[in-house]
Amino acid sequence: MKPTGLEGKLAFVTGASGGIGRALVAQLLAEGTRVVATDLDISQIADLGCETRALDVRDSAAVDAVIAEVEATLGPIDYGCNVAGILATDIVTETDDATWRNVFAVNTDGVFHVSRALARVMTPRNKGAIVTVSSNAAGIPRHAMAAYAASKAASTMFTRCLGIELAPHGIRCNIVAPGSTLTPMQTGMWADENGAKNVIAGSLETFKAGIPLGKLATPDDIADAVVFLLSDRASHITMADLYVDGGATMRA
């Protein structure tokens, strides 16, 4: 089997304190990858067993500074993983300006800030890989998720556009689009103990399809896809948008 090529390389991960981010860091470390895990509250990621940095992805100057410091002290950075994200579940008429702007600031601006900074240091080396964790909501309308879905659609297309710009430099840019995943973000939307059952079944009232595989994703399911797209086993894949949602959106 072709080796992954991940051992000894350096990965930069945002949103490392969340369910998917933590699972991704653990998988990369298991592959022998060196990891810089970042999030707003560094105390929440102190137990990950890797380098950590406090980072607000909404702040472009802070992003540039952290990536410059990592490059100078630990680099070069081989892989970038945009995992930081927040959710809003208001209908449009009840979504205020501040909520809309903050969702985009994290989910879209954050991806732009981190990816731009990484592209600038990777381009002269003519190698690297960037994966953005988006959402299947980026590709299908969702009730009471307009801000979230729109922000994820924007970050998805941004990553694909970045991919076409960086392809001549040997840098691959891909997207993983999770569906309903067993994380605090998901369980925080549940009203009672039937939350998982209801998500799997879908909802006619909100025009939401169920999950054909009959189960929620785990954070490791999503991390598996990210690790694959970073690895040498995906060496001829770029600008792909990989849906990992148990068939919920019935698209690849």
C-alpha positions as CSV (number, residue, x, y, z in Angstrom):
1,M,0.0,0.0,0.0
2,K,1.2,3.5,-0.8
3,P,2.5,5.3,2.3
4,T,0.7,8.3,3.5
5,G,3.7,10.5,3.6
6,L,2.5,12.2,6.8
7,E,5.2,11.1,9.1
8,G,7.5,13.9,10.2
9,K,5.5,16.6,8.4
10,L,4.1,19.7,10.1
11,A,0.3,20.4,10.2
12,F,-1.5,23.5,11.3
13,V,-5.0,22.9,12.6
14,T,-7.6,25.5,13.6
15,G,-10.6,24.7,15.8
16,A,-8.7,22.0,17.6
17,S,-10.8,22.0,20.8
18,G,-14.0,20.9,18.9
19,G,-15.0,17.3,18.3
20,I,-13.7,17.1,14.7
21,G,-10.6,19.2,15.5
22,R,-9.6,17.0,18.4
23,A,-10.1,13.8,16.4
24,L,-8.1,15.2,13.6
25,V,-5.2,16.2,15.8
26,A,-5.2,12.7,17.4
27,Q,-5.2,11.0,14.0
28,L,-2.4,13.2,12.7
29,L,-0.3,12.5,15.8
30,A,-0.9,8.8,15.3
31,E,0.5,9.1,11.8
32,G,3.7,10.6,13.1
33,T,2.8,14.1,12.0
34,R,3.9,17.1,14.0
35,V,0.9,19.3,14.8
36,V,0.3,22.8,15.9
37,A,-3.2,22.9,17.3
38,T,-4.9,26.2,17.6
39,D,-8.1,27.6,19.1
40,L,-9.4,30.6,21.0
41,D,-8.9,29.1,24.5
42,I,-5.5,27.4,24.7
43,S,-6.4,25.8,28.0
44,Q,-8.9,23.5,26.3
45,I,-6.2,22.0,24.0
46,A,-3.4,21.7,26.5
47,D,-4.0,17.9,26.8
48,L,-3.6,17.1,23.1
49,G,0.1,16.3,23.3
50,C,1.3,18.7,20.7
51,E,2.3,22.3,20.1
52,T,-0.6,24.7,20.8
53,R,-1.2,28.3,20.0
54,A,-4.1,30.6,21.0
55,L,-5.6,32.0,17.8
56,D,-8.7,33.9,16.8
57,V,-9.1,33.2,13.1
58,R,-11.2,36.3,12.7
59,D,-8.1,38.4,13.3
60,S,-6.0,38.4,10.1
61,A,-3.0,40.1,11.7
62,A,-3.0,37.5,14.5
63,V,-3.2,34.7,11.9
64,D,-0.3,36.1,10.0
65,A,1.7,36.5,13.2
66,V,1.1,33.0,14.5
67,I,1.9,31.4,11.1
68,A,5.1,33.4,10.8
69,E,6.1,32.4,14.3
70,V,5.4,28.7,13.6
71,E,7.3,28.9,10.3
72,A,10.3,30.5,12.1
73,T,10.4,28.1,15.1
74,L,8.9,24.8,13.9
75,G,8.3,25.1,10.2
76,P,8.0,24.7,7.3
77,I,4.2,24.1,7.5
78,D,3.3,21.3,5.2
79,Y,-0.5,21.0,5.8
80,G,-3.2,23.4,6.7
81,C,-6.6,22.3,8.2
82,N,-9.4,24.8,8.5
83,V,-11.7,23.3,11.1
84,A,-12.7,26.3,13.2
85,G,-16.4,27.0,12.8
86,I,-19.6,28.2,14.6
87,L,-23.3,27.5,14.1
88,A,-26.3,29.8,14.1
89,T,-29.9,28.3,14.0
90,D,-32.2,31.3,13.6
91,I,-34.6,31.8,10.7
92,V,-33.6,34.7,8.4
93,T,-36.1,37.2,9.8
94,E,-34.8,36.6,13.3
95,T,-31.1,36.7,12.4
96,D,-29.6,40.0,13.5
97,D,-26.6,41.7,11.8
98,A,-24.2,40.8,14.6
99,T,-24.9,37.1,14.3
100,W,-24.7,37.1,10.5
101,R,-21.4,38.9,10.6
102,N,-19.9,36.7,13.3
103,V,-20.8,33.5,11.6
104,F,-19.1,34.7,8.4
105,A,-16.2,36.1,10.4
106,V,-15.3,32.7,11.7
107,N,-16.5,30.3,9.0
108,T,-15.6,32.3,5.9
109,D,-13.1,35.1,6.9
110,G,-11.3,32.7,9.1
111,V,-10.8,30.2,6.3
112,F,-9.6,33.1,4.1
113,H,-7.1,34.5,6.6
114,V,-5.6,31.1,7.4
115,S,-5.5,29.8,3.8
116,R,-4.0,33.1,2.5
117,A,-1.3,33.0,5.1
118,L,-0.5,29.4,4.4
119,A,-0.5,29.9,0.6
120,R,2.0,32.7,1.0
121,V,4.5,30.5,2.7
122,M,3.8,27.3,0.7
123,T,4.0,28.8,-2.7
124,P,7.7,29.5,-2.8
125,R,8.3,25.8,-1.7
126,N,6.0,24.5,-4.5
127,K,4.4,21.9,-2.1
128,G,1.7,21.6,0.5
129,A,-1.9,20.7,1.1
130,I,-4.9,22.6,2.6
131,V,-8.2,21.0,3.6
132,T,-11.2,23.0,4.7
133,V,-13.9,21.4,6.8
134,S,-17.1,22.8,5.4
135,S,-20.6,21.2,5.7
136,N,-23.1,19.4,3.5
137,A,-25.3,22.5,4.3
138,A,-23.1,24.3,1.8
139,G,-24.7,22.3,-1.0
140,I,-28.4,22.0,0.1
141,P,-30.9,24.5,1.6
142,R,-31.4,24.0,5.3
143,H,-34.2,25.5,7.4
144,A,-33.1,27.9,10.1
145,M,-29.4,27.7,9.0
146,A,-29.1,30.4,6.3
147,A,-26.1,32.2,7.9
148,Y,-24.3,28.9,8.6
149,A,-25.0,27.4,5.2
150,A,-24.2,30.6,3.3
151,S,-20.9,30.9,5.2
152,K,-19.9,27.3,4.5
153,A,-20.9,27.7,0.8
154,A,-18.6,30.7,0.6
155,S,-15.7,28.9,2.3
156,T,-16.2,25.9,0.0
157,M,-16.0,27.9,-3.2
158,F,-13.1,30.0,-1.8
159,T,-11.1,26.8,-1.2
160,R,-11.8,25.6,-4.7
161,C,-10.8,28.9,-6.2
162,L,-7.6,28.8,-4.1
163,G,-7.0,25.3,-5.4
164,I,-7.0,26.4,-9.0
165,E,-4.6,29.3,-8.2
166,L,-2.2,27.0,-6.2
167,A,-2.3,24.0,-8.5
168,P,0.6,25.2,-10.6
169,H,2.7,25.3,-7.4
170,G,1.9,21.7,-6.6
171,I,-0.3,22.7,-3.6
172,R,-3.6,20.8,-3.3
173,C,-6.7,22.4,-1.8
174,N,-9.7,20.2,-0.9
175,I,-13.0,20.3,1.1
176,V,-14.6,17.8,3.4
177,A,-18.3,18.4,3.9
178,P,-19.6,16.6,7.0
179,G,-23.3,15.9,7.6
180,S,-24.7,15.5,11.1
181,T,-21.8,14.5,13.3
182,L,-21.8,13.5,17.0
183,T,-20.2,16.7,18.4
184,P,-21.3,19.3,20.9
185,M,-22.4,21.5,18.0
186,Q,-24.9,18.8,16.9
187,T,-26.1,17.7,20.3
188,G,-26.6,21.3,21.3
189,M,-29.5,21.4,18.8
190,W,-31.3,18.4,20.3
191,A,-34.4,19.0,22.4
192,D,-34.4,15.6,24.2
193,E,-33.0,12.1,24.2
194,N,-34.6,11.4,20.8
195,G,-32.3,13.9,19.1
196,A,-30.1,11.3,17.3
197,K,-33.1,9.3,16.2
198,N,-34.9,12.4,14.8
199,V,-31.8,13.5,12.9
200,I,-31.4,10.1,11.3
201,A,-35.1,9.9,10.4
202,G,-35.2,13.4,8.9
203,S,-38.0,15.9,9.1
204,L,-40.8,16.6,6.6
205,E,-41.7,19.7,8.4
206,T,-38.3,21.3,7.7
207,F,-37.7,19.6,4.4
208,K,-34.7,17.8,5.8
209,A,-33.7,14.4,4.4
210,G,-32.7,11.6,6.8
211,I,-29.5,9.7,6.7
212,P,-29.6,6.6,4.5
213,L,-26.8,4.8,6.4
214,G,-28.9,5.1,9.5
215,K,-26.3,6.6,11.8
216,L,-24.6,9.8,12.7
217,A,-21.0,10.4,11.7
218,T,-18.4,10.3,14.4
219,P,-15.6,12.9,14.6
220,D,-13.2,10.2,13.5
221,D,-15.2,9.6,10.3
222,I,-14.6,13.2,9.3
223,A,-11.0,13.2,10.4
224,D,-10.4,10.1,8.3
225,A,-11.4,12.0,5.2
226,V,-9.3,15.0,6.1
227,V,-6.2,12.8,6.7
228,F,-6.7,11.0,3.4
229,L,-6.9,14.3,1.5
230,L,-3.8,15.6,3.2
231,S,-1.9,12.4,2.5
232,D,0.2,11.3,-0.5
233,R,-2.6,8.8,-1.2
234,A,-4.6,11.8,-2.5
235,S,-1.7,13.2,-4.4
236,H,-3.7,13.8,-7.6
237,I,-6.8,15.1,-5.9
238,T,-7.4,18.9,-5.7
239,M,-10.5,21.1,-5.6
240,A,-12.6,18.1,-4.5
241,D,-15.6,18.6,-2.3
242,L,-16.0,15.3,-0.4
243,Y,-19.4,14.8,1.3
244,V,-19.1,12.6,4.4
245,D,-22.8,12.5,5.4
246,G,-24.0,9.0,5.2
247,G,-25.8,9.8,2.0
248,A,-28.0,12.5,3.5
249,T,-27.6,14.9,0.6
250,M,-27.4,12.1,-2.0
251,R,-24.3,13.7,-3.6
252,A,-20.6,13.1,-3.7
